[in-house]
């Protein structure tokens, strides 16, 4: 008990002394404590510096660890935002592509007056190895039925084979089991097109003597009531013609207009056109290529030569023109006499000129003057003779 009381008394005393020193220091009483403060600074200053030098790196390391965690969180957040922005950009690119495909599909449908239901390819059946088919996200609820023509902005895609409530299966035009009646644009030659997988479509023309060459295009011939094929849908372009002399049919290889490896947006023709669009749905033929242009250097040289010729041509043609003008101006002065007041001089000049130019056979003679009775030299001599006879 005694030790406890002494300890409490000592603690209270120390606290009182501390408050007293603090009060004196705050009041600016530096004189009483100046020596003690200087002595304490001299003793504890180096110790504080050493301790600070040893403790600061540790504190900095701890702070760096804490800041590193915060920076890592910020970096992760920025990475997530970047990934989200990239995904949005990719989605925007896909949307733009689909808008372009939809625009091409509607343009083709409008040219052929087909009523279509757009659909998107959601699955490919060729991976099974049995047939070249795709699944679209449109079915009975969308008015899709079997044996409907499927197109896209480029041409014929295939035909619907089976339909579910919300999906449908499409047999592609390149499937070996696919067959469609076709008609050659321009010549109207009829044939049957058969798919060959990843090879060009094979076309059998019913006319073995049909005139066909590479670059000719064909469209679907059409079926009764527009099923399974509506008329006028572009199919492809002839790339090769097999020689079959004397054959009943003619075999032709056709490259399809549709790129079957990148199908995305298609349209199912739910209502055929009232009239056959014939060849109006075909894309415009490419313009004929112009001859290869000369190199720029050669074009410059040719242009310089042409300019020199144009500059030299007027200079060479002026002198003869001036000479001819001078001669034409000088001829009237040298031609002869001036006309009299009554114009007789001009008449004589014209008469002399006409006599000089006329052939000698056509010039008047004295005998002719006598027969004609015109005023001539002989005519003048006959008059006095007649007068004498009268007397």
Secondary structure as UniProt FT lines:
FT   HELIX           2..26
FT   TURN            27..28
FT   HELIX           30..112
FT   STRAND          115..124
FT   HELIX           126..128
FT   STRAND          133..136
FT   HELIX           140..142
FT   STRAND          149..151
FT   STRAND          156..163
FT   STRAND          168..172
FT   TURN            173..174
FT   TURN            176..177
FT   STRAND          179..184
FT   TURN            185..187
FT   STRAND          190..196
FT   TURN            197..198
FT   STRAND          199..205
FT   TURN            208..209
FT   TURN            214..215
FT   STRAND          217..220
FT   HELIX           224..226
FT   TURN            231..232
FT   STRAND          234..241
FT   TURN            245..246
FT   STRAND          250..256
FT   HELIX           260..262
FT   STRAND          265..271
FT   TURN            278..281
FT   HELIX           296..335
FT   TURN            341..342
FT   HELIX           344..357
FT   HELIX           360..362
FT   HELIX           366..372
FT   HELIX           377..390
//
